[in-house]
Amino acid sequence: MRARTIGAIALIGAVLAVIASTASGGTSASTASITVWLQTDAQGGAWENIVKAANAQFQREHPGVTVDVQFQTWGTHLQKFDATLAGGNVPDVIEMGNTEMTKYMAAGAFQDLTADKAKFDNSATWLEGLAASGRFGGKLYGVPYYAGSRVVTYRSDLFQKAGIKIPTSLAEFTAAARKLAAANKAKGFSPVYIAGTDWYVAMGFVYDHGGAIATRVSGKWKGALASPKSIAGLTAYKNFFSAASRASKTTDESHPNPYNVYEQGLAASMVGPGWFSCCVGDTYKPVTKQFVMPSRTKGQPMPGFLGGSDLAVPVGANKALAVDWIKAYTSTSSMTALRGLGNIPNTTSLLGNSVNERAAKRSWFVPTAKNWVNVENGNILRNMLSQILTGKLTVKQAAQSASDNISSVLNA
């Protein structure tokens, strides 16, 4: 906690230094060029062609202005960004992982783009779970870039052997899990492998019932897990876990990794990011397929937590030029091209019929509160799920306790 507090203070200090530099005329960008930081995902091949096309469009609108695209790595970009904040030489546009945004928005590191929202193509149909990560205090600080969804990865051979069709509702999936359990008696075998405290999966059930983790009320955060709708979702999760998973009720989704269990032949399916299919092992890769995690409402996807990236404009950057570059890079033509590379575009209006795209149509995101990281580090959600699944507390008792703790932490 102490290290995190010191880090937050240092970040705020760095932001103030940039603001001071800007006020004295020391902005990082000139009208002759802008600097853009993108992750190495966009470097090389067809993806880089999309970057070049956006640069060309931008330069047609701003003759004589050059674009310096610098490719960063996920492991080092935040440390480098912190250094630019301290030195007052920030990039004009920066790609941020959606879970990285809140810390910097809360510290005032990004410029307010609220008034510019209408300039961006498809801003009325942005993926909600991705757009939410770029909002803080009712203002827009990040423009959605692209996303990754969560799906069900499954062994088609076991489903076929048990006579199971792809389920289109949670009730059908629960019935399928029971059939798979009856047909596969190996010790530790899970029809649907889900770690008990995998809150990313569990909260999908909460949002599927219209619940939430926390909401903003009169300027303060209020835990929402004890609401009737959230309790209904948690109860549905408990019931599905009991019918489908033989994983530990008290450990998380990385001990072990679900795809390791799958690779060992101890799971007929697993719920997680779409990339899980890459790691199922040579034995089961030929029979591995995916489908959308179904909602309690037949034909609908269950809301899922989206991974992905946003584009932000740091304090001290040339906002006008940065906005125009982001506008070009997130245009309908750019998003269409990104989709052609297998990525999920930032808007529901361009989603196709692939499993990952259908899964992205309903999504959610964690509360964008500056203290949210302390909720995660305090394992409030994991402890709640463990209490529910082990029977230590009733769903209502565990949800009320977690909801109270969340309110306290978020408002600290």
Order of alpha helices (4+ residues) and beta strands (2+ residues): alpha-beta-alpha-beta-alpha-beta-alpha-alpha-beta-beta-beta-beta-alpha-alpha-alpha-beta-beta-alpha-alpha-beta-beta-beta-beta-alpha-alpha-alpha-beta-alpha-alpha-alpha
